[in-house]
């Protein structure tokens, strides 16, 4: 409970970090 729209949980933060890192690496590889 509280993981859907509540406070950020470690798992949610980790997922967001991985997603952001993947996008960054993709953009960096593109340019």
N, CA, C and O atoms as a CHARMM CRD file, in Angstrom:
* protein
*
  124
    1    1 UNK  N      0.83600  -1.22600   0.00000 PROA 1      0.00000
    2    1 UNK  CA     0.00000   0.00000   0.00000 PROA 1      0.00000
    3    1 UNK  C      0.85700   1.25700   0.00000 PROA 1      0.00000
    4    1 UNK  O      1.93300   1.29600   0.59700 PROA 1      0.00000
    5    2 UNK  N      0.36300   2.27200  -0.67400 PROA 2      0.00000
    6    2 UNK  CA     1.10000   3.52900  -0.69700 PROA 2      0.00000
    7    2 UNK  C      2.15600   3.55400  -1.78300 PROA 2      0.00000
    8    2 UNK  O      2.87300   4.54600  -1.92200 PROA 2      0.00000
    9    3 UNK  N      2.26800   2.48500  -2.55500 PROA 3      0.00000
   10    3 UNK  CA     3.29500   2.44300  -3.59500 PROA 3      0.00000
   11    3 UNK  C      2.77300   3.01800  -4.91400 PROA 3      0.00000
   12    3 UNK  O      3.55100   3.49400  -5.74000 PROA 3      0.00000
   13    4 UNK  N      1.46000   2.97100  -5.10300 PROA 4      0.00000
   14    4 UNK  CA     0.90000   3.42200  -6.37600 PROA 4      0.00000
   15    4 UNK  C      1.04800   4.93500  -6.52000 PROA 4      0.00000
   16    4 UNK  O      1.68800   5.40500  -7.46000 PROA 4      0.00000
   17    5 UNK  N      0.46600   5.69800  -5.60200 PROA 5      0.00000
   18    5 UNK  CA     0.51000   7.15000  -5.74800 PROA 5      0.00000
   19    5 UNK  C      0.96500   7.82300  -4.47200 PROA 5      0.00000
   20    5 UNK  O      0.83600   9.03700  -4.32000 PROA 5      0.00000
   21    6 UNK  N      1.50300   7.02600  -3.54700 PROA 6      0.00000
   22    6 UNK  CA     1.93200   7.58700  -2.26900 PROA 6      0.00000
   23    6 UNK  C      3.38100   8.04200  -2.32400 PROA 6      0.00000
   24    6 UNK  O      3.88700   8.38700  -3.39200 PROA 6      0.00000
   25    7 UNK  N      4.04200   8.04500  -1.18800 PROA 7      0.00000
   26    7 UNK  CA     5.43800   8.47900  -1.11500 PROA 7      0.00000
   27    7 UNK  C      6.34100   7.56900  -1.93900 PROA 7      0.00000
   28    7 UNK  O      6.01900   6.40500  -2.17900 PROA 7      0.00000
   29    8 UNK  N      7.46000   8.11000  -2.36300 PROA 8      0.00000
   30    8 UNK  CA     8.39100   7.33000  -3.18300 PROA 8      0.00000
   31    8 UNK  C      9.01200   6.21400  -2.35800 PROA 8      0.00000
   32    8 UNK  O      9.54500   6.44300  -1.27200 PROA 8      0.00000
   33    9 UNK  N      8.93400   4.99400  -2.89800 PROA 9      0.00000
   34    9 UNK  CA     9.56900   3.85600  -2.22300 PROA 9      0.00000
   35    9 UNK  C     10.90900   3.58000  -2.89500 PROA 9      0.00000
   36    9 UNK  O     11.10900   3.95100  -4.05100 PROA 9      0.00000
   37   10 UNK  N     11.82300   2.93400  -2.18600 PROA 10     0.00000
   38   10 UNK  CA    13.13800   2.62200  -2.75900 PROA 10     0.00000
   39   10 UNK  C     13.01700   1.95600  -4.12700 PROA 10     0.00000
   40   10 UNK  O     13.79800   2.23700  -5.03600 PROA 10     0.00000
   41   11 UNK  N     12.02500   1.06800  -4.26100 PROA 11     0.00000
   42   11 UNK  CA    11.87700   0.37400  -5.54100 PROA 11     0.00000
   43   11 UNK  C     11.49300   1.37100  -6.63500 PROA 11     0.00000
   44   11 UNK  O     12.00200   1.31700  -7.75400 PROA 11     0.00000
   45   12 UNK  N     10.57600   2.28600  -6.27900 PROA 12     0.00000
   46   12 UNK  CA    10.12800   3.27200  -7.26200 PROA 12     0.00000
   47   12 UNK  C     11.28800   4.17700  -7.65300 PROA 12     0.00000
   48   12 UNK  O     11.48300   4.47400  -8.83100 PROA 12     0.00000
   49   13 UNK  N     12.05300   4.61300  -6.66100 PROA 13     0.00000
   50   13 UNK  CA    13.18700   5.49500  -6.93300 PROA 13     0.00000
   51   13 UNK  C     14.20300   4.77100  -7.81400 PROA 13     0.00000
   52   13 UNK  O     14.73200   5.34400  -8.76600 PROA 13     0.00000
   53   14 UNK  N     14.46800   3.51000  -7.48900 PROA 14     0.00000
   54   14 UNK  CA    15.43700   2.74500  -8.27000 PROA 14     0.00000
   55   14 UNK  C     14.95700   2.61400  -9.70900 PROA 14     0.00000
   56   14 UNK  O     15.74200   2.74800 -10.64700 PROA 14     0.00000
   57   15 UNK  N     13.66600   2.35100  -9.87800 PROA 15     0.00000
   58   15 UNK  CA    13.12400   2.19600 -11.22500 PROA 15     0.00000
   59   15 UNK  C     13.26200   3.50200 -12.00500 PROA 15     0.00000
   60   15 UNK  O     13.69600   3.50200 -13.15700 PROA 15     0.00000
   61   16 UNK  N     12.88800   4.62300 -11.36300 PROA 16     0.00000
   62   16 UNK  CA    12.99700   5.91700 -12.02600 PROA 16     0.00000
   63   16 UNK  C     14.45000   6.21200 -12.38700 PROA 16     0.00000
   64   16 UNK  O     14.73700   6.72600 -13.46800 PROA 16     0.00000
   65   17 UNK  N     15.36800   5.88000 -11.46800 PROA 17     0.00000
   66   17 UNK  CA    16.78300   6.14100 -11.73100 PROA 17     0.00000
   67   17 UNK  C     17.24900   5.32900 -12.93100 PROA 17     0.00000
   68   17 UNK  O     17.94300   5.85600 -13.80100 PROA 17     0.00000
   69   18 UNK  N     16.88000   4.06800 -12.98900 PROA 18     0.00000
   70   18 UNK  CA    17.29200   3.22500 -14.11000 PROA 18     0.00000
   71   18 UNK  C     16.74100   3.77300 -15.42300 PROA 18     0.00000
   72   18 UNK  O     17.44300   3.80200 -16.43300 PROA 18     0.00000
   73   19 UNK  N     15.48000   4.20900 -15.40400 PROA 19     0.00000
   74   19 UNK  CA    14.85500   4.74200 -16.61500 PROA 19     0.00000
   75   19 UNK  C     15.57700   6.01000 -17.07200 PROA 19     0.00000
   76   19 UNK  O     15.87700   6.17000 -18.25500 PROA 19     0.00000
   77   20 UNK  N     15.85200   6.90700 -16.12400 PROA 20     0.00000
   78   20 UNK  CA    16.53100   8.15900 -16.46300 PROA 20     0.00000
   79   20 UNK  C     17.93100   7.86800 -16.98500 PROA 20     0.00000
   80   20 UNK  O     18.37100   8.48100 -17.95800 PROA 20     0.00000
   81   21 UNK  N     18.62600   6.94400 -16.35100 PROA 21     0.00000
   82   21 UNK  CA    19.98600   6.61500 -16.79400 PROA 21     0.00000
   83   21 UNK  C     19.95900   6.03700 -18.19900 PROA 21     0.00000
   84   21 UNK  O     20.81600   6.36000 -19.02200 PROA 21     0.00000
   85   22 UNK  N     18.98400   5.18800 -18.47600 PROA 22     0.00000
   86   22 UNK  CA    18.88800   4.59300 -19.80700 PROA 22     0.00000
   87   22 UNK  C     18.65800   5.67900 -20.85100 PROA 22     0.00000
   88   22 UNK  O     19.28900   5.66500 -21.90900 PROA 22     0.00000
   89   23 UNK  N     17.75800   6.62500 -20.56400 PROA 23     0.00000
   90   23 UNK  CA    17.49400   7.70600 -21.51200 PROA 23     0.00000
   91   23 UNK  C     18.73800   8.55700 -21.71700 PROA 23     0.00000
   92   23 UNK  O     19.05900   8.93700 -22.84300 PROA 23     0.00000
   93   24 UNK  N     19.43900   8.85500 -20.62300 PROA 24     0.00000
   94   24 UNK  CA    20.64400   9.67900 -20.71700 PROA 24     0.00000
   95   24 UNK  C     21.67700   8.99500 -21.59400 PROA 24     0.00000
   96   24 UNK  O     22.26200   9.62600 -22.47300 PROA 24     0.00000
   97   25 UNK  N     21.90500   7.71300 -21.36200 PROA 25     0.00000
   98   25 UNK  CA    22.91800   6.99700 -22.13800 PROA 25     0.00000
   99   25 UNK  C     22.49800   6.95400 -23.60900 PROA 25     0.00000
  100   25 UNK  O     23.34000   7.07200 -24.49900 PROA 25     0.00000
  101   26 UNK  N     21.20300   6.78600 -23.86300 PROA 26     0.00000
  102   26 UNK  CA    20.73000   6.75400 -25.24600 PROA 26     0.00000
  103   26 UNK  C     20.97700   8.10100 -25.91700 PROA 26     0.00000
  104   26 UNK  O     21.48100   8.15000 -27.03900 PROA 26     0.00000
  105   27 UNK  N     20.62900   9.18600 -25.24400 PROA 27     0.00000
  106   27 UNK  CA    20.82900  10.51400 -25.81500 PROA 27     0.00000
  107   27 UNK  C     22.31500  10.77100 -26.02700 PROA 27     0.00000
  108   27 UNK  O     22.71400  11.33300 -27.04700 PROA 27     0.00000
  109   28 UNK  N     23.12600  10.36200 -25.06700 PROA 28     0.00000
  110   28 UNK  CA    24.56300  10.60300 -25.16600 PROA 28     0.00000
  111   28 UNK  C     25.13400   9.83100 -26.35800 PROA 28     0.00000
  112   28 UNK  O     26.00500  10.32900 -27.07100 PROA 28     0.00000
  113   29 UNK  N     24.63300   8.61000 -26.56600 PROA 29     0.00000
  114   29 UNK  CA    25.12500   7.79300 -27.67300 PROA 29     0.00000
  115   29 UNK  C     24.66200   8.38600 -29.00900 PROA 29     0.00000
  116   29 UNK  O     25.33600   8.23900 -30.02800 PROA 29     0.00000
  117   30 UNK  N     23.51400   9.05300 -28.99300 PROA 30     0.00000
  118   30 UNK  CA    22.96100   9.59800 -30.22300 PROA 30     0.00000
  119   30 UNK  C     23.79400  10.75900 -30.74500 PROA 30     0.00000
  120   30 UNK  O     24.08700  10.83600 -31.93800 PROA 30     0.00000
  121   31 UNK  N     24.17100  11.65700 -29.85000 PROA 31     0.00000
  122   31 UNK  CA    24.86800  12.86100 -30.27000 PROA 31     0.00000
  123   31 UNK  C     26.35500  12.62000 -30.49100 PROA 31     0.00000
  124   31 UNK  O     27.08400  13.54500 -30.85000 PROA 31     0.00000
